[in-house]
């Protein structure tokens, strides 16, 4: 668990920092970056259909080879508005749980597909993409959202008004990075109050909390345990496993097999949320954990490769070899199917958690969200964005009332 530290009084603002050291930021955030216990070479997570974590089936978000990441150079100029100077690179870092949403969004943004491209934008005369009805435009994808904030449209594929790049680390790392002015957006699957041990008052003074979707955070078991009949556990059984009170599957109706208990790295939002929601305390001890992994990808790999395994992780990383199980809380069983009466995809599911993108309140941006950040996040808060970036990654879209509340946090459109 990371801790809040005093920021130097003479620290330059985030905007000035980005304008003077953009090349360093881009190089540091391309690919994987962040905390010391993260993995830097992890496999793509599995979805139920075997596709990649970003829901694009291996596609890069544009038809001519754009990979969704920014080039290493950053343009100079006013980072928060359009005009004669081009806006700066938009940077983000943090949670591997939020990463599939944010990275796929950056890939689509950088691809800047035209409306005629039904795979990435959807033709507005065919309704091929759910949610298109709310968006009527002949502009390219990033052009459409950026132009609402006064940025000049390019009208060119793979040439958005400004580029976006998303780094992969941990929730705590992302929260620290945005509050230290190192990135524009800090991705976190745990609340910043828990990640940095902040009060709610400090949070409201330092950052704006943007919620773009939700995760049902399932409990998963290895294939051998699932095949042996362990497809449902109670919350109390889970607690006892992680607190080292149950150590063999035979104690809860399974095979005579020692439990291999996997946890996420301390400082990850998935770990923070699990402790809060399952154990009641973000710093609760879990002596039953045999090993920890820095990212969801590593957890999924361990579950696939080890017998007798159990883990907690993000929904986007589950699959045939990493099977989520039903959970019983206080007499209610939450199934793994979206069609069930009570399901892990429900907002009532006790392990449900918000997926955050934090932006920093600065002297230059007292509202906490500049126009580049506002345009980018507006894309996720449409029905189109909730379908393509949230639901298609096996996460939970926000209800209409929540979408409207999140829109209120963004800058006014031009």
Phi, psi and omega per residue, in radians:
X1 nan 2.143 -3.137
X2 -1.349 2.799 -3.120
X3 -2.178 2.594 3.106
X4 -1.158 2.460 3.072
X5 -2.289 2.693 -3.132
X6 -1.189 2.322 3.095
X7 -1.527 2.464 -3.135
X8 -1.005 2.469 -3.086
X9 -1.159 -0.473 -3.081
X10 -1.735 0.303 3.134
X11 -1.121 2.348 3.120
X12 -1.206 2.757 3.129
X13 -1.188 2.801 3.129
X14 -1.011 -0.764 -3.089
X15 -1.110 -0.791 3.136
X16 -1.136 -0.666 3.121
X17 -1.069 -0.810 -3.106
X18 -1.131 -0.652 -3.104
X19 -1.241 -0.530 -3.089
X20 -1.637 -0.302 -3.096
X21 -2.398 0.683 -3.099
X22 -1.095 -0.655 -3.097
X23 -1.112 -0.684 3.096
X24 -1.119 -0.769 -3.110
X25 -1.108 -0.733 -3.120
X26 -1.147 -0.737 -3.133
X27 -1.161 -0.649 -3.099
X28 -1.284 -0.432 -3.052
X29 -1.759 -0.294 3.129
X30 -1.128 2.308 -3.095
X31 1.364 -2.267 -3.066
X32 -1.903 2.373 3.113
X33 -2.633 2.882 3.030
X34 2.304 -2.447 -2.942
X35 -1.194 2.875 -3.038
X36 -1.230 -0.366 -3.096
X37 -1.771 0.234 3.121
X38 -1.391 2.775 3.001
X39 -1.571 2.464 -3.120
X40 -1.890 -0.030 3.120
X41 -2.500 1.369 -3.048
X42 -1.939 2.636 3.132
X43 -1.274 2.791 3.050
X44 -1.148 2.395 3.112
X45 -1.182 2.705 3.101
X46 -1.515 2.470 2.863
X47 -1.820 3.015 -3.126
X48 -1.044 -0.498 -3.100
X49 -1.670 0.126 3.111
X50 1.438 0.057 -3.111
X51 -1.389 -3.118 3.132
X52 -1.349 2.939 -3.024
X53 -1.147 -0.422 -3.079
X54 -1.570 0.119 3.044
X55 1.335 0.143 -3.034
X56 -1.793 0.152 3.105
X57 0.971 0.661 3.081
X58 1.563 -0.123 3.132
X59 -1.300 2.719 -3.046
X60 -1.755 0.099 3.067
X61 1.635 -0.019 3.026
X62 -2.684 2.783 -3.011
X63 -1.513 -0.114 -3.071
X64 -2.059 0.388 2.976
X65 1.767 0.047 3.071
X66 -1.124 2.280 -3.052
X67 -1.724 0.134 3.079
X68 1.521 -0.144 3.102
X69 -1.785 2.794 -3.088
X70 -1.452 2.752 2.952
X71 -1.205 2.917 -3.026
X72 -1.351 -0.193 3.140
X73 -1.802 2.598 -3.084
X74 -2.076 2.365 3.125
X75 -1.361 2.673 3.134
X76 -1.648 2.964 3.102
X77 2.227 -3.056 3.140
X78 -1.192 2.088 -3.047
X79 -1.357 -0.186 -3.014
X80 -1.977 0.044 3.127
X81 -2.672 2.874 3.095
X82 -1.414 -2.879 3.129
X83 2.207 -2.782 -3.064
X84 -1.217 -0.568 3.071
X85 -1.559 2.401 -3.111
X86 -1.353 2.558 -3.131
X87 -1.243 2.759 -3.088
X88 -1.438 2.870 3.065
X89 -0.967 2.401 3.060
X90 -1.644 2.156 -3.056
X91 -2.047 2.554 3.071
X92 -2.542 2.750 -3.134
X93 -2.764 2.748 2.995
X94 2.423 -2.433 -2.935
X95 -0.823 2.322 3.023
X96 -1.271 -0.293 3.059
X97 -1.296 -0.760 3.127
X98 -1.327 -0.395 -3.045
X99 -0.909 -0.809 -3.141
X100 -1.002 -0.639 3.116
X101 -1.235 -0.925 -3.044
X102 -1.172 -0.706 -3.098
X103 -1.228 -0.680 3.090
X104 -1.145 -0.676 3.080
X105 -1.067 -0.750 3.113
X106 -1.129 -0.653 3.115
X107 -1.104 -0.801 3.103
X108 -1.139 -0.716 -3.137
X109 -1.059 -0.878 -3.107
X110 -1.186 -0.519 3.076
X111 -1.190 -0.538 3.068
X112 0.810 0.935 -3.066
X113 -1.193 2.577 3.076
X114 -1.333 2.821 -3.122
X115 -1.110 -0.299 3.108
X116 -1.316 -0.212 -3.122
X117 -1.545 1.651 -3.056
X118 -1.146 -0.399 -3.106
X119 -1.272 -0.651 -3.029
X120 -1.917 -0.307 -3.085
X121 -2.293 -0.730 -3.140
X122 1.692 2.311 3.133
X123 -1.370 2.212 -3.038
X124 -1.264 -0.104 3.099
X125 -1.762 0.004 -3.104
X126 -2.094 -0.260 -3.103
X127 1.113 0.528 -3.043
X128 -1.222 -0.414 3.127
X129 -1.930 2.137 3.117
X130 -0.964 2.359 3.128
X131 1.653 -0.083 -3.116
X132 -1.115 -0.481 -3.061
X133 -0.981 -0.457 3.141
X134 -1.459 -0.151 -3.071
X135 -2.142 1.908 3.114
X136 -2.082 1.865 -3.080
X137 -2.764 2.730 3.002
X138 -1.885 0.202 -3.138
X139 -1.489 2.799 2.997
X140 -1.177 2.867 -2.947
X141 -1.046 -1.037 -3.130
X142 -1.151 -0.614 3.092
X143 -0.979 -0.732 -3.078
X144 -1.083 -0.885 -3.094
X145 -1.263 -0.694 -3.121
X146 -1.187 -0.621 -3.111
X147 -1.152 -0.392 3.092
X148 -1.176 -0.269 3.105
X149 -1.992 0.353 3.022
X150 1.521 0.091 3.103
X151 -1.374 2.538 -3.097
X152 -1.371 2.195 3.117
X153 -1.223 2.522 3.118
X154 -1.627 -0.511 -3.080
X155 1.203 0.321 -3.070
X156 -2.227 2.340 3.045
X157 -1.063 2.499 3.123
X158 1.048 0.349 3.088
X159 -2.413 1.308 -3.129
X160 -1.268 2.915 3.089
X161 -1.002 -0.559 2.956
X162 -2.684 2.738 -3.062
X163 -1.711 2.823 3.133
X164 -2.255 2.463 3.087
X165 -2.378 2.434 -3.071
X166 -2.125 2.137 3.076
X167 -1.613 2.750 -3.075
X168 -1.999 2.087 3.083
X169 -2.618 -1.991 3.125
X170 -2.382 2.899 3.098
X171 -1.059 -0.841 -3.139
X172 -1.055 -0.690 3.117
X173 -1.143 -0.740 3.120
X174 -1.121 -0.705 3.116
X175 -1.123 -0.738 3.104
X176 -1.137 -0.713 -3.089
X177 -1.103 -0.741 -3.112
X178 -1.274 -0.637 -3.125
X179 -1.315 -0.351 3.060
X180 -1.622 0.085 3.077
X181 1.319 0.328 -3.108
X182 -1.520 -0.443 3.084
X183 -2.408 2.883 3.111
X184 -1.404 -0.663 -3.040
X185 -2.221 2.238 3.045
X186 -1.839 1.999 -3.134
X187 -1.498 2.338 -3.110
X188 -2.613 2.400 3.039
X189 -1.744 0.084 3.003
X190 -2.199 2.708 3.136
X191 -1.136 2.489 -3.110
X192 -1.108 -0.462 3.096
X193 -1.071 -0.656 3.107
X194 -1.430 -0.682 -3.097
X195 -1.121 -0.693 -3.088
X196 -1.943 0.124 -3.133
X197 0.993 0.847 -3.139
X198 -1.734 2.749 2.920
X199 -1.433 2.861 3.078
X200 -1.134 -0.556 3.121
X201 -1.139 -0.746 3.119
X202 -1.145 -0.714 3.084
X203 -0.970 -0.848 -3.077
X204 -1.184 -0.405 3.102
X205 -1.454 -0.456 -2.976
X206 -1.808 -0.596 -2.988
X207 -2.465 2.905 2.925
X208 -1.934 2.278 -3.097
X209 -1.685 1.857 3.092
X210 -1.739 2.164 3.095
X211 -1.828 2.149 -3.065
X212 -1.887 -0.194 3.136
X213 -3.134 -3.045 3.128
X214 -2.373 2.736 3.118
X215 -2.156 2.381 3.126
X216 -1.408 -0.091 -3.125
X217 0.633 1.447 -3.124
X218 -1.392 2.848 2.876
X219 -1.678 2.301 -3.106
X220 -2.115 2.698 3.062
X221 -2.299 2.802 3.115
X222 -1.226 2.826 -3.021
X223 -1.048 -0.674 -3.108
X224 -1.125 -0.643 3.135
X225 -1.270 -0.700 3.101
X226 -1.099 -0.778 3.136
X227 -1.145 -0.424 3.125
X228 -1.425 -0.011 3.030
X229 1.888 0.028 3.107
X230 -1.529 1.519 3.105
X231 -2.049 0.131 3.104
X232 -2.760 2.393 3.058
X233 -2.385 2.848 3.048
X234 -1.618 2.780 3.088
X235 -1.035 -0.660 -3.128
X236 -1.146 -0.659 3.083
X237 -1.127 -0.710 3.103
X238 -1.076 -0.810 3.140
X239 -1.020 -0.767 -3.101
X240 -1.183 -0.598 3.085
X241 -1.104 -0.827 -3.074
X242 -1.337 -0.283 3.063
X243 -1.779 0.259 3.004
X244 1.153 0.488 3.091
X245 -1.699 -0.350 2.994
X246 -2.142 2.145 -3.032
X247 -2.155 -0.135 -3.123
X248 -2.331 2.428 -3.103
X249 -1.100 -0.429 -3.141
X250 -1.135 -0.359 3.132
X251 -1.249 -0.293 -3.128
X252 -2.251 0.598 3.014
X253 1.525 0.178 3.136
X254 -1.789 -2.934 -3.140
X255 -1.271 2.886 3.072
X256 -1.329 1.442 -3.024
X257 -2.529 2.242 3.086
X258 -1.079 2.492 3.128
X259 -1.413 2.210 3.036
X260 -1.732 1.805 -2.953
X261 -1.709 2.071 -3.046
X262 -1.886 2.363 3.069
X263 -2.173 2.839 3.021
X264 -1.475 2.811 3.138
X265 -1.095 2.495 3.020
X266 -1.069 2.310 -3.070
X267 1.818 -0.243 3.059
X268 -1.445 2.557 3.128
X269 -1.135 -0.551 3.113
X270 -1.109 -0.729 3.107
X271 -1.168 -0.794 3.132
X272 -1.023 -0.828 -3.107
X273 -1.136 -0.693 3.140
X274 -1.092 -0.794 3.138
X275 -1.114 -0.735 3.136
X276 -1.108 -0.868 -2.997
X277 -1.418 -0.585 -3.089
X278 -1.650 -0.650 -3.049
X279 -1.913 -0.152 3.037
X280 1.477 0.070 -3.096
X281 -2.701 2.240 -3.116
X282 -1.106 -0.306 -3.140
X283 -2.017 0.359 3.127
X284 -1.065 2.471 3.123
X285 -1.278 2.527 3.084
X286 -2.326 1.294 -3.086
X287 -1.176 -0.224 3.138
X288 -1.369 -0.205 -3.097
X289 -1.197 2.214 3.121
X290 -1.569 -0.543 -3.133
X291 -2.731 2.734 3.108
X292 -2.187 2.605 3.100
X293 -2.186 2.532 -3.062
X294 -1.281 -0.472 -3.063
X295 -2.422 2.815 3.139
X296 -1.024 -0.621 3.141
X297 -1.033 -0.742 3.136
X298 -1.184 -0.641 3.075
X299 -1.076 -0.826 -3.137
X300 -1.048 -0.703 3.133
X301 -1.127 -0.729 3.111
X302 -1.101 -0.714 3.130
X303 -1.122 -0.704 3.123
X304 -1.141 -0.602 -2.960
X305 -1.673 -0.131 -3.055
X306 -2.204 2.394 3.051
X307 -1.375 2.669 3.079
X308 1.261 0.346 -2.996
X309 -1.552 2.607 2.989
X310 -2.447 2.555 -3.111
X311 -2.757 2.874 2.965
X312 -2.065 2.479 -3.019
X313 -2.847 -3.029 3.113
X314 -1.549 2.599 -3.111
X315 -1.019 -0.615 -3.050
X316 -1.090 -0.295 -3.018
X317 -1.852 0.144 3.106
X318 -1.475 2.851 -3.140
X319 -3.031 -2.925 -3.083
X320 -1.085 -0.619 -3.119
X321 -1.646 -0.044 3.109
X322 -2.295 1.488 -2.875
X323 -1.606 2.099 3.005
X324 -1.227 2.589 3.133
X325 -2.077 2.778 3.084
X326 -1.268 2.626 -3.139
X327 -2.245 2.423 3.085
X328 -1.830 2.120 3.060
X329 -2.091 2.055 3.056
X330 0.866 0.768 3.066
X331 1.542 -0.141 3.109
X332 -1.821 2.206 3.139
X333 -1.688 2.182 3.111
X334 -1.776 1.954 -3.080
X335 -1.409 2.970 -3.114
X336 -1.666 -0.039 3.112
X337 -1.618 2.433 3.083
X338 -1.115 -0.405 -3.031
X339 -1.535 -0.106 -3.102
X340 -1.249 2.796 3.129
X341 -1.110 -0.769 3.036
X342 -2.116 2.176 -2.997
X343 -2.445 2.760 3.104
X344 -1.177 -0.150 3.075
X345 -1.552 -0.038 3.135
X346 -1.411 2.620 3.062
X347 -1.196 -0.308 3.122
X348 -1.434 -0.218 3.135
X349 -1.044 2.183 -2.981
X350 -1.083 -0.384 3.122
X351 -1.668 0.094 3.077
X352 -1.044 2.419 3.105
X353 -2.535 2.638 3.109
X354 -1.294 2.636 3.045
X355 -1.916 2.079 -2.921
X356 -1.861 2.564 2.824
X357 -2.169 1.999 -3.110
X358 -1.700 2.433 2.999
X359 -2.130 2.685 -2.972
X360 -1.673 2.407 3.006
X361 -1.475 2.127 -3.127
X362 -2.274 3.016 3.065
X363 -1.080 -0.645 3.129
X364 -1.286 -0.537 -3.094
X365 -2.288 1.349 -3.089
X366 -1.129 -0.390 3.097
X367 -1.295 -0.312 3.096
X368 1.578 -0.179 -3.119
X369 -2.439 2.049 -3.140
X370 -1.511 3.127 -3.030
X371 -1.205 -0.578 3.081
X372 -1.109 -0.834 3.128
X373 -1.106 -0.711 -3.128
X374 -1.103 -0.770 -3.138
X375 -1.121 -0.766 -3.119
X376 -1.100 -0.809 -3.091
X377 -1.297 -0.462 3.069
X378 -1.047 -0.590 3.123
X379 -1.015 -0.677 -3.105
X380 -1.313 -0.409 -3.002
X381 -1.635 0.128 2.983
X382 -1.513 2.873 3.038
X383 -1.052 -0.680 3.064
X384 -0.991 -0.877 -3.108
X385 -1.146 -0.678 3.123
X386 -1.126 -0.626 3.101
X387 -1.251 -0.919 -2.983
X388 -1.306 -0.720 -3.026
X389 -1.708 -0.493 -3.094
X390 -1.760 -1.139 -3.055
X391 -1.120 -0.698 -3.131
X392 -1.194 -0.242 3.017
X393 -1.685 0.240 3.073
X394 1.282 0.394 3.045
X395 -1.788 -3.091 -2.984
X396 -1.877 2.052 3.110
X397 -1.125 2.672 3.101
X398 -1.367 2.507 3.032
X399 -1.183 2.850 -3.040
X400 -0.977 -0.760 -3.119
X401 -1.070 -0.685 3.123
X402 -1.225 -0.666 3.088
X403 -1.054 -0.756 3.136
X404 -1.114 -0.694 3.124
X405 -1.154 -0.675 3.119
X406 -1.204 -0.644 3.092
X407 -1.049 -0.588 -3.131
X408 -1.141 -0.364 3.140
X409 -1.413 -0.228 -3.084
X410 -1.512 2.723 3.070
X411 -1.056 2.689 3.057
X412 -1.121 2.506 3.108
X413 -1.330 2.794 -3.095
X414 -1.195 nan nan
